[in-house]
Amino acid sequence: MSQPWPNAPQQPQQPHQPPQAPYGAPAPGGFPAPMAPPAARRGNAGLAVALGVVTTLVAAGVYGAVLKAVDGASIGYAALAVGALIGAVLGKVGGRSAALPVVGAVLGLAGLYLGQVFGIALITADILHISVLETASSQFGLVHAAWKAYLGPIDVVFYLLAGAGGFQVTKKLGG
């Protein structure tokens, strides 16, 4: 009894109409569903690097101001924050790119160096009673010599923190 009758009655159809497709398939001659839009291109590496350089300069300025405020004492969290801030900008704007974490590490190191030099320039300008611009232009040899003199073994850790922060945050936020 599981066999259907050979001449089983069928449902009535309208005359001159094609049979309906089973299970919700589109009718013959119909239009297919529209294609999904292509995935939006996420990230712009060139813009990310440009904004990363700007962020490096801003973070260096803030780090230098912090160094002047604490009379030249370095703070590890601030060094990590310099790299992490640069990495956040690179990762969010640049998207997924294999080169951007390396750029983040390099800019993190550069930001920490520039921040230390700017902090020493601020302190030197305060001691010599001259402007920071004059200190940075005419007294840069003195500022750089002071940076070398203040450089200690703990600064290696700070540079590692800034570089690692720039690398890891860029990699994590880049996708």
C-alpha positions as CSV (number, residue, x, y, z in Angstrom):
1,M,0.0,0.0,0.0
2,S,2.9,2.3,0.1
3,Q,2.9,2.4,-3.8
4,P,0.8,5.3,-5.2
5,W,-1.8,4.5,-7.7
6,P,-0.6,4.7,-11.3
7,N,-3.4,7.0,-12.3
8,A,-3.9,8.9,-9.1
9,P,-5.9,12.1,-9.4
10,Q,-3.8,15.3,-9.4
11,Q,-4.8,18.7,-8.1
12,P,-6.6,20.8,-10.6
13,Q,-4.4,23.3,-12.5
14,Q,-5.4,26.5,-14.3
15,P,-5.3,25.9,-18.0
16,H,-2.1,27.0,-19.8
17,Q,-0.2,27.5,-16.6
18,P,3.1,25.8,-15.8
19,P,3.1,23.5,-12.8
20,Q,4.1,25.0,-9.5
21,A,7.6,24.3,-8.3
22,P,7.8,22.2,-5.1
23,Y,9.1,23.4,-1.7
24,G,9.2,27.1,-2.4
25,A,11.6,27.0,-5.3
26,P,11.3,30.0,-7.7
27,A,8.9,29.6,-10.6
28,P,10.5,28.9,-13.9
29,G,11.3,32.1,-15.8
30,G,11.4,34.1,-12.5
31,F,14.3,36.3,-11.4
32,P,16.8,34.9,-8.9
33,A,17.5,36.5,-5.6
34,P,19.8,39.5,-5.8
35,M,23.5,39.0,-5.1
36,A,24.8,39.9,-1.7
37,P,26.8,43.2,-1.8
38,P,30.6,42.8,-1.8
39,A,32.2,43.1,1.6
40,A,33.1,46.7,2.4
41,R,36.8,47.3,2.2
42,R,37.8,48.0,5.8
43,G,40.8,50.1,6.6
44,N,43.1,52.5,4.9
45,A,46.7,51.8,5.7
46,G,48.1,55.1,4.3
47,L,45.6,57.1,6.3
48,A,46.4,55.0,9.3
49,V,50.1,55.7,9.1
50,A,49.5,59.4,8.6
51,L,47.2,59.6,11.6
52,G,49.7,57.3,13.5
53,V,52.5,59.9,13.0
54,V,50.2,62.7,14.2
55,T,49.2,60.6,17.2
56,T,52.9,59.9,17.9
57,L,53.6,63.7,18.0
58,V,50.6,64.3,20.3
59,A,51.5,61.4,22.6
60,A,55.1,62.6,22.7
61,G,54.0,66.1,23.7
62,V,51.8,64.7,26.5
63,Y,54.5,62.3,27.7
64,G,57.0,65.2,27.7
65,A,54.6,67.4,29.7
66,V,54.2,64.5,32.2
67,L,58.0,64.2,32.5
68,K,58.3,67.9,33.3
69,A,55.5,67.7,35.8
70,V,57.2,64.9,37.7
71,D,60.7,66.5,37.4
72,G,62.1,63.9,34.9
73,A,61.0,60.7,36.6
74,S,59.8,58.2,34.0
75,I,56.5,56.3,34.5
76,G,56.1,52.9,33.0
77,Y,52.4,53.1,32.5
78,A,52.8,56.3,30.5
79,A,55.3,54.6,28.3
80,L,52.9,51.8,27.7
81,A,50.1,54.3,27.1
82,V,52.1,56.0,24.3
83,G,52.5,52.8,22.4
84,A,48.9,51.7,23.1
85,L,47.4,55.0,21.9
86,I,49.4,54.9,18.7
87,G,48.4,51.3,18.2
88,A,44.7,52.1,18.8
89,V,44.7,54.7,16.0
90,L,46.6,52.4,13.6
91,G,44.4,49.4,14.3
92,K,41.1,51.2,14.1
93,V,41.9,53.3,11.0
94,G,44.1,50.8,9.2
95,G,42.1,47.6,9.6
96,R,43.7,44.3,8.9
97,S,47.3,44.7,7.5
98,A,50.4,42.7,8.2
99,A,52.7,45.7,8.2
100,L,50.7,48.0,10.6
101,P,51.7,46.2,13.8
102,V,55.4,46.7,12.9
103,V,54.7,50.3,12.1
104,G,52.9,50.6,15.5
105,A,55.9,49.2,17.3
106,V,58.3,51.6,15.5
107,L,56.0,54.6,16.1
108,G,55.7,53.6,19.7
109,L,59.5,53.7,20.1
110,A,59.7,57.0,18.3
111,G,56.9,58.5,20.4
112,L,58.7,57.5,23.6
113,Y,62.0,58.9,22.4
114,L,60.4,62.2,21.2
115,G,58.5,62.4,24.5
116,Q,61.6,62.0,26.6
117,V,63.5,64.6,24.5
118,F,60.6,67.0,24.6
119,G,60.3,66.6,28.4
120,I,64.1,67.3,28.8
121,A,63.6,70.3,26.4
122,L,60.8,71.6,28.7
123,I,63.0,71.2,31.8
124,T,66.0,72.8,30.1
125,A,63.9,75.7,28.9
126,D,62.6,76.2,32.4
127,I,66.1,76.2,33.9
128,L,67.7,78.5,31.2
129,H,64.6,80.8,31.1
130,I,64.3,80.5,27.3
131,S,61.5,79.3,25.1
132,V,61.0,75.7,24.2
133,L,61.4,76.5,20.5
134,E,64.7,78.1,21.2
135,T,65.8,75.1,23.3
136,A,64.7,72.7,20.6
137,S,66.5,74.6,17.8
138,S,69.7,76.2,19.2
139,Q,70.2,74.0,22.3
140,F,69.3,70.6,20.8
141,G,72.8,69.3,21.3
142,L,72.5,70.1,25.0
143,V,69.1,68.4,25.2
144,H,70.3,65.3,23.4
145,A,73.4,65.1,25.7
146,A,71.1,65.4,28.7
147,W,68.8,62.6,27.3
148,K,71.9,60.3,26.9
149,A,73.0,61.2,30.5
150,Y,69.5,60.4,31.9
151,L,69.2,57.2,30.0
152,G,69.3,54.2,32.3
153,P,68.7,50.5,32.3
154,I,65.0,50.9,33.2
155,D,64.5,52.9,30.0
156,V,65.1,49.7,28.1
157,V,62.0,48.3,29.8
158,F,60.1,51.5,29.0
159,Y,61.0,51.2,25.3
160,L,60.0,47.6,25.3
161,L,56.6,48.6,26.8
162,A,56.1,51.3,24.2
163,G,57.0,49.1,21.3
164,A,55.0,46.1,22.5
165,G,52.0,48.3,23.3
166,G,52.1,49.7,19.8
167,F,52.5,46.3,18.2
168,Q,49.9,44.4,20.3
169,V,47.1,47.0,20.2
170,T,47.5,47.5,16.5
171,K,47.3,43.8,15.9
172,K,44.3,43.3,18.2
173,L,42.2,46.2,16.9
174,G,43.2,45.6,13.3
175,G,41.2,42.4,13.2
